[in-house]
Amino acid sequence: MISKLVTLALLSRFILCSSLPNVPGATFGSSPSPFEVEVDPGFIDSVYDRVLHARSPAPLDGLNPANADGPGLDDFHKIRDFWLHEYDWNKTQQSINEKFKQFTTTVESPQSNYSHPVPLHFVHHQSPRTDASPLLFIHGWPGSFLEVEHIIDLLTNPPNSSLPAFHVVAPSIPGFGFSPAPQYPGYGPLEAAHSFNSLMIQLNYTKYLINGGDFGSVILRFQANAYPENVVSVLSNFWVIRPNATDNARLAANTTTPDETQYMTALNNYVTKNSGYRFIQQTQPLTVAYSLTDSPLGFAVWIWSLIKHTLDPAIKKFTPQELITWSMMYTIQGPYAGLRFYKESQQEGNFEGFSFGTLPYVSQPAAISEFPYDAWFGLPLDWAQREGNVQVRYVHTRGGHFAAYEVPELLARDLWTWFGGLV
C-alpha cells in the first residue's frame, strides 16, 4: 500500500510540476497520453493586443540593399497587418489538432547528467504497414514539430509498396513547441538525445532510425554516439564540419576543389553575415528574451530574419500565416528556452566562438542530404567522413534549410533510398 502511495505521489509531482504556460489543460504523466492544443483564449487576446500596439523602428533611407540591416519595414507591416486583420488562432489551432496525432509524457534518462524528469510533447503517426520501421524526426531552430507536416504522410504511407514505410515520432525539444522548458540549466543537445532515446524506448522502439536538420542534426549525432545499440542509422540534412587550418590554407592558395570552395564560402558567409542572432542567443539569451517575450511581432520578425535567407525563392514563399504560426510555437510558452538552447549547445562544444565546433563521431552507417539554400551546401563526402561513417551524399539542385517542410518529396526520396537499403 505504501509503495502505491509513493508511486501516486511521484506521478502527481510530474503532472503538477510539468505545467505548460498558457496551455492550462496540458498534463505530463509517466506514460504517453493523447494531447490537443488548447491555448488560453485570454493569452491569445493579449498577443493580439501587443501586436496592435507594436511600434516599428524609424525608417532609414538609402540602405543598399533595403534589407541590409535585417528584414525591411515592409516585412514588419505585412506581418503586422495580416496578424491583426486575417490571422485566426482558433482555426490554426484546430488545423494543428486535425493534422497531427499528438501526445505528452515524461521521461527519465539514467545516462544523462540532467537528473530531473523531462516532460515531452510529441507527434506519433504509425504506418498501417506491418514492415514499417520506427523513424525519429528531430526539428531545429526556429522550427518546431510543425516541420514534419508536409512529409509525415509520405513516410507513413508511401506511394507504393516497394518503398519503405515508417512509424514517425516527432518530439518537441524541451522549450520548443509544447514541450515545457527545462526548469534548470544544463539541458542541451546531449540531454535532448538522452530524452529522445528514452522516449523511443518508452514507445517500445528499441531499434530505430533518425532524421534531422539544424539542431535535430546536432542531437542525432549525440544520440547515435551515445546509443549505438538503439540507433540503427541516421540521415542528416545539416552535417556541418568545421574547416581545419589546412583547409583554410588551401582555400587561401586557391587549391581547394569546387565543392570545398563552395562549402567554405557559404559557411563563412553564414558565420560572418547571417548569424548575428546566434551570437547573442549563445552568450546573453535572457537579455534579448525580455523584449522578444514582450513583443510577439518582434519575435516573428526575429525568426523571419533567418528563415527568409534559407528558403529557395523559386519554390517556396513563406506566407504570413506560416510565419506567425511558427513564431507562436515559441511565443505561447515564451521564447527564452528556445533562445537559450544555443548557449547550452555552445557549452557542450557545438560552437567554438564564432564558428562551429566538433561533434561526437557517428559509427553507424550514415547519409547526408544537401540543399542549395542551406548554409553547409557543398560539403564533400570525405569531409563528412571526418566525424562519422557517412557512406552516401545526396546533393539537390533546389530546396533549403527546412527540407522536410519545403521540399518533402526530395527528402522523402532520400530517406526511402537510404533507409530502404538498410531495413
Buried (B, 14 or more C-beta within 10 A) or exposed (E): EEEEEEEEEEBEEBBEBBBBBBBEEBBBBBEBBEBBBEBBEEBBEEBBEBBEEBEEEEEEEEEEEEBEEBBBBEBBEBBBEBBEEEBEBEEBBEBBBEBBBBBBBBBBBEEBEBEBBBBBBBBBBBBEBEEBBBBBBBBBBBBBBBBBBBBBBBBBBBEEEEBBBBBBBBBBBBBBBBBBBBEEEBBBBBBBBBBBBBBBBBBEBEEBBBBBBBBBBBBBBBBBBBBEEBBBBBBBBBBBBBBEEEBEEBBEEEEBEEBBBBBBEBBBEBBEEBBEBBBBBBEEBEEBBEEBBEBBBBBBBBBBBBBBBBBBEEEBEBEBBBBBBBBBBBBBBBBBBBBBBBBBBBBBBBBEEEEBBEBBEBEBBBBBBBBBBBBBBBBBEEBBBEBBBBBBBBBBEBBBBBBBBBBBEBBBBBBBBBBBEBB
